[in-house]
Amino acid sequence: MATDPIETMSIRDQFRFKEYEALLDKIAHTRSDVSRSEAIYPLAIATIYTWTFTHPPVTLALWTAAMILPLAIALLGIVRLYSRHRAMDLLETYIRDIEDEIYGKDSPLGWERRYHKERPLKELSIIRALIAFGILTGTGMIAVHSGDLFAEWKRAALAEKAATCAKPAGASAQGAATVGRKAGAAAC
């Protein structure tokens, strides 16, 4: 009858093995969470901008909020991603310490040690940081220039309203007054 290798380990080694497994699961969960976050916060920003730019502005206060909210989402997204990456770095360092105890410092064995050595960590981190700061810069530029856009849309809305309320061509003053009363003089 074969025995479970874990049962033949000392209590200390069993604890290390269980801790190692739990930490690997935690890193996998954190990596999944980072990937999800990297997709969600740009989509949230795009959704807000899409709605804002396809609906006429109601008030300057609502417009301003709609322009500042994506900037806040971008900033908080960067802070969250940075904190998750720092947490993963700490977990990976601790796992490598466990692997050093299990396999020895000079052994090539150990998943985190191999992953840390062979992954394009710096390049990938730089690319992710550039994308995140590009999103932050873009939302900042949109927020800064949104006042001009709001003013332009407001002028266009007022011009459209004035054109709607203008006297129709070839109509008499009496006819224009009648049209104005029928359409609702309060609208103009």
CORLIN-V278866 format. One record per residue. N is the residue number from 0. SS is DSSP state (helix for helix, strand for strand, loop for the rest). PHI is phi in whole degrees, -180 to 180 (none if undefined). OMEGA is omega in whole degrees, -180 to 180 (none if undefined). Layout:
# CORLIN-V278866
n: (N N)
ss: (SS SS)
phi: (PHI PHI)
omega: (OMEGA OMEGA)
This chain:
# CORLIN-V278866
n: (0 1 2 3 4 5 6 7 8 9 10 11 12 13 14 15 16 17 18 19 20 21 22 23 24 25 26 27 28 29 30 31 32 33 34 35 36 37 38 39 40 41 42 43 44 45 46 47 48 49 50 51 52 53 54 55 56 57 58 59 60 61 62 63 64 65 66 67 68 69 70 71 72 73 74 75 76 77 78 79 80 81 82 83 84 85 86 87 88 89 90 91 92 93 94 95 96 97 98 99 100 101 102 103 104 105 106 107 108 109 110 111 112 113 114 115 116 117 118 119 120 121 122 123 124 125 126 127 128 129 130 131 132 133 134 135 136 137 138 139 140 141 142 143 144 145 146 147 148 149 150 151 152 153 154 155 156 157 158 159 160 161 162 163 164 165 166 167 168 169 170 171 172 173 174 175 176 177 178 179 180 181 182 183 184 185 186 187)
ss: (loop loop loop loop loop loop loop loop loop loop helix helix helix helix helix helix helix helix helix helix helix helix helix helix helix helix helix helix helix helix helix helix helix helix helix helix helix helix helix helix helix helix helix helix helix helix helix helix helix helix helix helix helix helix loop loop loop loop loop helix helix helix helix helix helix helix helix helix helix helix helix helix helix helix helix helix helix helix helix helix helix helix helix helix helix helix helix helix helix helix helix helix helix helix helix helix helix helix helix helix helix helix helix loop loop loop loop loop loop loop helix helix helix helix helix helix helix helix loop loop helix helix helix helix helix helix helix helix helix helix helix helix helix helix helix helix helix helix helix helix helix helix helix helix helix helix helix helix helix helix helix helix helix helix helix helix helix helix helix helix helix helix helix helix helix loop loop loop loop loop loop loop helix helix helix helix helix helix helix helix helix helix helix loop helix helix helix loop)
phi: (none -78 -102 -72 -60 -67 -68 -85 -78 -70 -58 -63 -68 -62 -62 -61 -64 -64 -64 -60 -62 -64 -69 -63 -64 -65 -66 -61 -64 -66 -62 -63 -65 -64 -61 -63 -64 -65 -91 -74 -69 -67 -66 -64 -63 -62 -64 -62 -64 -59 -64 -62 -83 -104 -121 -66 -68 -89 -135 -64 -64 -67 -62 -62 -62 -68 -89 -83 -57 -62 -64 -65 -63 -63 -65 -66 -62 -65 -63 -65 -63 -62 -66 -67 -66 -63 -62 -64 -60 -65 -63 -64 -64 -66 -64 -63 -63 -64 -63 -62 -68 -73 -100 97 -65 -93 -77 -81 -77 115 -62 -64 -63 -67 -63 -66 -76 -101 -78 -81 -58 -66 -63 -65 -64 -66 -63 -63 -66 -63 -63 -63 -73 -65 -64 -62 -64 -61 -67 -65 -66 -64 -63 -67 -90 -70 -62 -64 -64 -62 -62 -64 -65 -65 -60 -65 -66 -66 -65 -65 -65 -65 -66 -68 -86 -68 -66 -62 -64 80 -88 -78 -61 -64 -65 -65 -65 -67 -61 -62 -68 -67 -77 103 -60 -67 -66 -101)
omega: (-178 178 178 -178 -179 -179 -179 179 174 179 -180 179 176 179 180 180 179 179 179 179 -180 180 176 177 -180 178 179 178 -179 177 178 179 178 179 178 -180 180 177 -172 -173 173 177 177 178 -180 180 179 179 179 180 -177 -176 177 177 180 -180 -179 178 179 -180 179 178 180 179 -180 178 -179 -179 177 177 178 178 180 -179 179 177 179 180 -179 179 178 -179 178 178 177 178 178 178 179 179 -180 178 -180 178 177 175 178 179 176 179 -176 -172 -174 -175 -175 -177 177 -178 179 -175 -177 178 180 -180 -179 -178 -171 -178 178 -172 -176 -178 -180 179 179 179 179 179 178 178 -179 180 173 177 179 179 179 179 177 180 178 180 -179 -176 -177 178 177 180 178 -180 179 179 180 177 180 179 178 178 178 178 179 179 179 -177 -178 180 178 -178 177 180 178 178 179 -180 179 178 180 179 180 180 -179 -177 -178 -176 -179 180 -179 none)
